[in-house]
Amino acid sequence: MHASTVPMDSSKLVLLLSLLYILLLQPSLTAAQPDFTNYDCNWNYESNYTADSNFHRNLNRVLSSIASATQIDYGFYNLSAGEVPDRVNAFALCRGDVAVDVCRSCVNNSTRKILELCPNTMDVFGVYELCMIRYSNRSMFGVVDDEYYFDEENDQNVLDVTLFNQARQTLFARLIPRAASGNSFKKFASGNQSAGVETVYATVQCTPDLSEEQCSDCLLDLLREIPYCCDGYKIKENTGAELTYPSCNLRWDVVKFFSGTLEILSPPPQILSPTTLPAPSQGRTWIVITPLPHFAFDVFL
């Protein structure tokens, strides 16, 4: 006597094969976020928080709001939540030439990666090539932050050091005033300068909360760092480098690494102040984000 076999229902077979495909071929849904180019978890080594503290709750609210703020299309995220000493102030800034969707993806990644790398610390700064994130329990809006400092250098050398240095200096002298005179949405400039057979390409950028003078001073401070970080023994010159403060950054290279040259918009009537998230209430919570001087966007959570 032979055991009878019942054919598997076709719908169940399709479901089984689909599950196998997901398990074997698809990337993990919890794949690790890309690494920062540079990061610092705690400049003030005594500023730590504990899980489930008020600071921790405020931080989660701010980072979640930054990651979901799809109405911000100019690349600068500026939010605060809570009261001192548990207040969280946060910035996220995309490089000025980055497309909106790429910017949002980079910022979203940064809000996740920074918590993975820097748990329980109040004062952190993380940098990707296309965006950066910064949060602290200290006041940040309208304050030049030049305490953190990162630099990345190319290993190759230029052909004519003197000519290259002159071209780089000329280019930055042209770009810095353009970026500094930008508005409260964007302070960014990019361009190029001939250096004989080579061409210098460069970008400069400040967080848009800075004044024109603050932005200019911040970038000039970075320029003064070049002889110490990137000229070696001044016999050779690196073909490129990136210098970064939380409040400003500059980069140069002999290959074009940015998209086009952006025109600086006319300044709006007022400087944007940081958006402060309201204190949580019982039941429903409304977060109001105001990225533009004359418009308000309500986000229901």
Beta strands, then each sheet from edge to edge (+ up, - down):
strand 1: 38-40
strand 2: 76-81
strand 3: 88-94
strand 4: 124-127
strand 5: 131-136
strand 6: 150-153
strand 7: 187-195
strand 8: 198-206
strand 9: 241-244
strand 10: 248-253
strand 11: 275-277
strand 12: 286-292
strand 13: 295-300
sheet 1: 1+ 4- 5+ 3- 2+ 11+
sheet 2: 6+ 9- 10+ 8- 7+
sheet 3: 12+ 13-
end
